[in-house]
Amino acid sequence: MEPVTGSWRSEPLPPGWAAIRYEIIARDPVCRWGLLPGEEGPCGQDSTDADHIGLASDHRPEALRGLCHPHHVARSAGQGRAVLAARRSLRFRPQERHPGWL
């Protein structure tokens, strides 16, 4: 697998990722922001990055889309915030009421 440098990716990229990325950007020359729920689009900028629509381990062309760099950063940041919020919610349980006060 190709090394991932300067990234916090939890899922490594497959061998030949550069060719897959090139194929996706050639297929989607314009940013596909607005394709998923919660995204206001369309963008209209040139695609520079390949974004995983579903699982980070699914590298099939139909599971990828071209995005401009600002939208790819925004999407990745949103996914990271969601993971941190889920982890944070597990740290705090609601305080149980004392049985004598029920």
Secondary structure by P-SEA (a helix, b strand, c coil): cccccccccccccccaaaaaaaaaaaaccccccccccccccccccccccccccccccccccccbbbbcaaaaaaaaaaaaaaaaaaaaaaaccccccccccc
